[in-house]
């Protein structure tokens, strides 16, 4: 496993509650920011545990470049590269076997970042089909089904890992009348036989594309396009270039440019926004292309940790429409308002922790900063 994040002091509920979207449209850098925790006085950086829209200076950029240069000096030995690729499914199965009782996270931030998902759970929403791709433990499937008032909502959940699918099916909330879980490889040669072409209203793609070999991205894009109805939507979130998780990789972890293998054998890629535009823009209308830069601090040790995530919404054009250009439903940051976080008494809510394996499990009893607040 990669080295873990150092223990941090307890984080208050007020600091970690996510009230407003913290992603900023990359095409509107001058727009009003709409994450509630903005660092305006550098001397106050250690007064709370997380800051939104962290500005990178030359110091951070140079540090990132130095770390990447260091990693390039000691990549994965060539004789092991193909082994890691060949064992990708097996390594994900081992991951879920080890973590099956620990890995479900109720993604409360979904409602903030992707309200379109929750429009479909309303009683009068009508017949809607959602597919959570790379479902893991069902981190999107179950919150939707639990909250749904829509008797015509059906949620599909699929994963590369057969063990993950078993975890979903063994969940007490799993109901074959309201959802279906199955094994499927997004990067495979065809869509799954469990669903009809152009039958999905929304595809959920959260920390999934980064697990695929870059050579298979085009196959993934073809499958996504075939699954979606005309006018259907993809909601996307994944790792951004120079995220802390990328820079802390040690030697013999780099498979190829910006593509790594973790200590447990699972793989991860770190994207730039331009790559996302190139991938999705040839087939889909880009409704959101955003970056979420977060500064996490360890106040006890006076350590700064920079997180970078990319977020997007991509819609399949209707007949006669062209992909790429924003549609009438493009999310504009200036149309959103900023609301401060309210104080909440009670136990600390850790449900917003980054629910992906980029951060190795901490030693028993260790505390960690909340990385998805």
N, C-alpha and C positions, 0 to 999 in steps of 0.2 A: 504494500500500500504506500501511497505517497505520504509525506509528512503531513500531520494534521494541523489545523489552525490552533494557535495558542489559546488557552482558556482566557475568558474575558469576564469582567464583572457582570452582575445580573443586569439585564436590560428591562427597563420598565415597560409596561403595557402601552403607555402613551407613545413611547419611542418606536415601537415595532408595529403598531397598528397601521395598516395601509388604508388610507381614506380616499385618496385621489390617485389617478394614474401618474406614474413617475417616469413614463416614457416620453421622449421628445421627438417630434418629426424631424428627420435629418434634412428635409427640404425647407424647414422653417426655423433655422437656428436663432433668428431674432424674435421669435414669437414668445409670448408670455409663458414662462415655465409653470407647470401645473402639478409638480410634486411639492409637498408641504414643508420639507425640511431643507432650507437653502442656507448654505454657509456663506455669509457675507463678511464675516470677520474671522480671518485665519487664526487669530489668537484664541478663538472660541472652539476650535476644532474638536477638542477633547471634552466638551461639555455634554455631548450626547453620543450615542453609539452609531448613528447612521445619518448621512446627508445625501439628499437627492441632487441630481444634475451636477455631479462633481466635475469641476473644470480641471483639465489636464494642462500642466505647464511643461516647460522644456525638461524639467527634472524627471517627471513621470515618463515622458516620451523616451528620454535617453535611457532611463532604467529599463524600460520595456525592450528597447532595441538591444541593450546589453544582455539581457536575459535570453532573448531569442538567439543571439550570436553564441552564447554559452551552450545552449541546447544543441545547436548545429554542429558543435565540435564533437559531440558524443551521441549520435543518433542510435536507434535500435540496431543492433548488428544485423546485417543483411540476411544472414541465414535464419533469423527469427521473424523477419517481417511477414513473410507469407504464412508462417505458422499462426501468428496473431490474427491475420485475416481469415484463415481457414477455420479457426476456433471461435469466431465471433459469437455464434449462437450458443455454443457450449458455455462460454464465459458469462454470457447474460443469464443462462440457466443457473449457473453456480451462484451468481450474484443474488438472484431472487430466492434461491434455496436458502441462502444464508440470512437474507433480510426479510423474508416473507411476512413476519409478524411485526416489522418495524417500519415498513416503507410506505404505508398509506398516509398521505397528507391531504387534508381537506383544503384545497386551493381556494381560500376565501378571496384571493386577489383576482380570480377569474371574473367575478361579477363586475369588478372595477375596470379591468383591462378589456374584457370581451363581453360586454352586456348583451351582444347579439345572441349568445348562447342562452341567456336567461329569458329573452323574449319568447323563446320557443316552449318554455315550460308553463306559460300562462294558459288558463283553461280554454280560452277561445282561439289559441294559436293555430289549431288545425293539425293536419297530418305533417309531421316533421321527422326527418331521419338525420341523426348525428353519428359520426364515426370518430372515436378516439383512437388515433393511430399511435402505436407505441404506448399502449395503455398502462403498462406497468401493473400497479395494484388497483387500477381503476380510479385514478385520482381526479378525473373529470366525469367519468361515467356515473359514479355513485352520488356525488353531490347533485347532479342534474336529476337523477331518478328520485332521490329522496325528497327534493324540493318540488318536483313537477306536479302541477295541477292539470296537466294536459294528458288526457287518456289516449291521445293519438301520437304521443312522442315515443319513438323507438331509438335506443342508443346501442350502436355496435361498438365493440372494443376489440382491438387486435394488437398483437405483439409478435415480434421476432422470436421471443422466448416462450416455449411451451410451459415452462414453470410459472411465468408471470400470468399466463392465461388460466392456469390451474388456481392461482391465488385469487383471481377475479371470480372464478366460478365457485370457489369455496367461501366467498364472502356471504354472510347471511342476507345481505340486501340484493344479491343477484337473483333476478327473476326472468326466466326464459320467455315469459310473456311480454316483457317490457324491454328486453335487451338480449344481445347475443355476443359471446366472446369466442374468439378463435385465433389460431396461429396464422400469421401472414407476414411476409417480408415485403415492406414497402418498396424495396429496390428490386423486387422480382420481375419476371417477364410479363406478368399479367395481373389484373385485379383479382381479388378473392372470389371464389365461386359462391360464397355465401351472400353476395350482394349483386344487384343488377347494375349495369352501366348507367351512368347519369342518374343515380337515384338518391344521392346524398345532398342534403341542404347545407350542412356545415361539416367540415373536416377539421379536427383538432390536431395540431402538429406542435407539441410542446416538448422541447429538448429531445427531439427525435432525429431530425435531419443531420445533426452533428454526429450521430452514431454511425452513419453510413459512410462507406468508402466513397471518396469524391468521384471515382469512375462510375458510380451507380446513381449519381444525382439525376441524370437525364431520365433513367428508367423510373425513378421516383416521381419526377414531374409528369411524365406520361400517365402514370397510374393515377395520380391526383386529378389530372384533367379528365380522365375517363370516369372516375367515380362521381364527380360533381355534376349536379344538374346545371344547365345554363342559368346563370344568376346566382349559383351557390357560392359559398364563402369558405375560405381557409383562414383559420386563426393560427398564428405562428409565434413562437417565442423560442430563442435559442442563445447559445453562447456567442459573445462578441470578441473580436480581436483584442488581445492584450488584457483580457480578463485575468484576475488574480489567479484563477485555477490554471490558466495557461502558463503564466510566468513562473509559477512555483514548481513546475515539473523538473525533476533532476535528470541526470544523464541516463542514456539508454531508454528514453521514453518517446522520442520523436520518431514517428514512422515516415512522415514526409511533411512538406511545408504545412505548418499549422494543424497537423493531424497527429494525435498522440495515442499511446496506449497507457491506461492507468495500471496501478499495481495489481488490480484484480483481473486484468486482461481485457476489460472493456475499452472501447475506442471513443475518441471525442475530437471533433473539429471545431475551430474557432473562426467565425465568419466576419467578414467586413460587409457593410451595408451595400456596397456596389455589387458584391457577389450575389446577394439576395435579389437585387434588382435584375441582374442578368438571368438568374435561375427562374424567377417567377414572371418577370416582365414579358417574356416571349409568348406566354400562354394566358396570363391572367391580368386583370386590371388591378393596379396597385392602389389600394385604398388607404393603406398606412404603411410607412416604412420608418420605423422609429428606433431610437437607441435609448437605453436606460443605463445611465452611468451612476453608480452608487459608491460613496466613500464610507466604508465600514471602519470604525476605529476601536482599538483596544485601549480603553482609558487607563487601565492599570499599568500596562507596559508601554504606553505612548506609541503604539504601532498603527500605521495607516494601511488599509487594504482596499484596493480599487476593484470593484466589480463592474463588468460590462455585459449587458444582455441586449439582444436585438429582438424587435417585435414587429410583426406585420399583419396586415389583413389583405387578402388577395381574392378577387372575385372572378369567377368564370364569366366571360362576356356572353351576352345574349346574341342571338343570330344577328349578324350585320354590324356588331360592335367590334372594335379593335382592342387587343390587349395593350397593356403597358401604361397608357395615360390614366390619370385619376378619373374616377367616375363622379356622379353627382353626390354620392354618399361618402366621399373622401373625408377622413377625420382630420380636422384642422386644429392644431393646438390652441390657436387664438380663440376658438369657439368654446373652449372649456374653461371652467372657473376653478380657482384655487380655494380650498377649504382647509383650515387648520385642523390638526389632529385634536380630538377631544380627550380629556383625561378619563381613564377607565380604571376603576378600582377592582381588585380581585387578582386571581392567579395569572401569571405570565402566560400569554398566548404564544405558543411556539409553532402554530400551524402553518406559518408562512415560511418556514425554513425551506431552503432550496431542496426540492424533492428529486434530486438526481444524484448519481453516484460520483459527481466530480469532486466532492469533498468526502474524503475517506472517513469512516466512522471514528469518532474520538475514543480515547481510552475510557473505560468505565468510570463514571463520576465526573468527567471533565465537562466544563461548560463551553459553549461556543457562541459567537455572535450570530444573530439572526441574519442570514445572508439573502433572504428573499422578502425582507420587510418592505 
